[in-house]
Amino acid sequence: MECKLAVSLMHDYLDDDLSKEQRLMLKEHMLTCPDCRMQFEELEQMDMLLYSLHYSTPSASDELTERILSALPVHKKQQLWVKWVKRHPAATAAALFLVVMLFSTVSVWSQDSQLMVHGSNLDQVIIEGNTVILPEGRTIAGNLTIENGKAQIFGVVEGDLTVIDGSLYKASTAHISGQVKHVDRALDWIWYKITNLVSDVAYR
């Protein structure tokens, strides 16, 4: 019998949960192994001590319990936010996702300063440096989005006009059938992206 198995059987022996054959095997092993014999004696003494404490007077037992508890290391109280995280794992995951998305979006927004123009039939617009011009008499059939540039609208936009981190000049000859959105700040830009994403999902 290996010592590891013998140690596991010792507890069952003290609880009187071993069969006759297992008892004999354990005793034979302890006769030949002084380490296991010593460990069994220590377990037996501990078992007897616990038994005597259990049946001792209540005041002595309470005093011993108090002494043992006072000797144990004091665990630091968990902070409120740790408890909240453990109680609300789904909300925590959602909050972390939003924070990561917020920082990544702000990072992209702050780094991307290149002029970008989105829309249909963009051959109707004229781009001079970072200025996008829709001349009088020309029409954009749909939405027009200009990022990081100046928009000068003299013609017709048959949809929404959105200018992100730029400026907008709308002439008296201009006609925009949809909404005019002017986004100047990072958080507005994030909100614009989120609402666009939600509307795209809703219409699919």
N, C-alpha and C positions, 0 to 999 in steps of 0.2 A: 504494500500500500504506500502510495506517495504521501508526503507530509501535507501537501495542499489538501488532499482529500480527507486526511485525518483531521485537520483543523476544522474543516466544514462539518465533519461528523461530530466533533466535540460538542458543538452547540445543541445539536439534536439529542446527543446523549444526555446532556444536562436537563433538557426539556422532556426526557423520557420518551423520545419519538423514534428510537432506533429499534430495528428488529434484533432478534437474538443473534443471528449470524453477524450483523454489522457490529454489534457490541463486542463479540468475540474478536473480530478482525481488528477493531480499534484497540482493544486491550493488548492484543499480541503485538501490534505496531508500537504502542507506547512502552512495552517491555524492552524493545530493541532500540528505541529512539529517545534519548534523554531530552532533546529539545522539545519534542512534542509532549513528553511527560511533564516537563516544567510548565509548558504553556497550558496544559490541561489543569494543572494544580492552580495556576493563577486564575484561570476562568472559573474554576470551582470556588475559589476564595471570593472572587467578585460576585458570583452567584449567591453565595451564602450571605455576603454583606448586603446585597440588595434585598434579599429575603428578610434579613433582620431589620433593615431600615423600613421595609414595607409594613412590618408588624410592630414597629416601635411606637412610642407615644406620639400623638399628633404634633405636639409642640416641638419635639426633637426633630421630627421629620420636616416640619415647616422651616425650622431653623437651618437644617442642612440644605434644604432646597434653596433657601434664600442665599446661603453662603456660596453654593455652586453657581447660581445665576449671577451673583455679583462678581464672581471670579471670571465669568465668561467675557470675551471681548464684546464691547458695545458696537452694534451695527449702526452705521450712520443712516439716519432717516432719509428715505428716498425723496428727492425733490419732487415738487408737485408736477412739473412738466414730464418727468420720467413716468410717474403714475398715469398721467393723462395719455402718454404715448402707448403704454401697455394696454390701457382700456380701450383706446380708439385706434387700432392699427390701420384700418382703411382710411380714416381721415388723415392720419399721419402720412401715409403713402401718397395720398392726393396732394397734401400740402407740400411735401418734398418735391413732387413732380412739378407743381406750379412754380416753386422757387427756382428749380433747375431751368425750367422753360423761360422764366422771367430773366434770369441772368444770361442765359445763352442768347435770348432774343435781344436784350439790351446790348450785349457784346457785338452781335451781328449788326445791329442798327448803328452803333457808334463807329464800327469799322468800315461799313459800306458807304462810301461817299461818291460813288460813281453814278453818273446820270443814267437813269433807266426809264424807258417809255414803254408802256403796255397799252395795247388796244388793237382794234381792227383797222384795216386800210390806212396804215401809218404813212403811206406814201403821200397823204394829204398834208402832212406836217413838214415844217422846215426846222432843222436843228442847226443852230449856230452856237458853237461852244457848249455851254450848259443851259442855253435858252431854247425852249421848244415853242415854235410859232405855228398857230393854225390861222392861215391867212383868211381874209374875207372872201366869201364865195366858195370856200371849201368845207366839206362835211366829214365828220367822223361818225360812222354808223355803229354806234355802241358806246361802251365806256372807254374813258381815256384816263390813264394813271401816269403821273410824272413824278419820279423820285429824284431827289437831290438836284433839282434844277429850277429854272424860272419858266413859268408858263405865261404865254401871251396869246390870248384867245380873241380872234377877230371873226372867226367863222362859226360853224354850227357843230355842237356835240349832241348826238342823239342818244344820250345816256348820261351816266354820272361822270363828273370830272373830279378827280382826286389828285391833290398836290401834296406830296410827302416831303417834309424838310426842304421846302423851297418857297418861292413867292409866286403870286398869281396876279396877272393883270387881265381884266376882262373889259374889252372895248364895248362901246354902245352898240356896235354892229353884231356882237356875239350873241348866240342863243344856245343855252344849255337846257335840254329837256328834262334831265334828271337832277340829282342832288349835286351840290358843290361841296366837297370835303377838303378841308385844309388841315393837314396834320403836321404839327411843328415839334412835338415833344416825343420822347421815347415811349412813355406810357400810353399816349394817344395812339402812337404807331402800333404798339402791342395790341391795344383794344381794337384798332382797325383790322389787324390781322386775324384776331380771334373772331370778330363778328363776320368777317369774310369767310373764314373757315366754317363757322356754324351755318352760314347761309348756303355755302357750297354743299355741305353735307345734307342740309334740309331739302335742297332742290334736286338731289341725285335720286 
